[in-house]
Amino acid sequence: MAKPLGADVKRKSKTPNEIFGRAVTELRMTKNLSQASLADSLGYSTYYFGRIERGKANVSCDVMAAVSAYFNMSIGQLWLYAEKLSQNQSNKK
């Protein structure tokens, strides 16, 4: 049985790793992709990609570049998107 496409609970994003991971999850969900299919498309393990999305892995520039290119964004655009998500979360408190 396949895992759900995204986290069923919205995660709080406080650290840069968590903010980036949340943005990756949101982008992946907008494309209706499973974590496994995105990880495979980018050449990473599902385990590692899960750690990225949960904010538990330190992400290299190479990973940021691969993710942003997959979604037709620059790394800067991806971070702007991530920061916007984080600010929206802060405003809802």
Helices and strands as residue ranges (DSSP letters): H 16-30, H 35-42, H 46-53, H 61-70, H 75-91
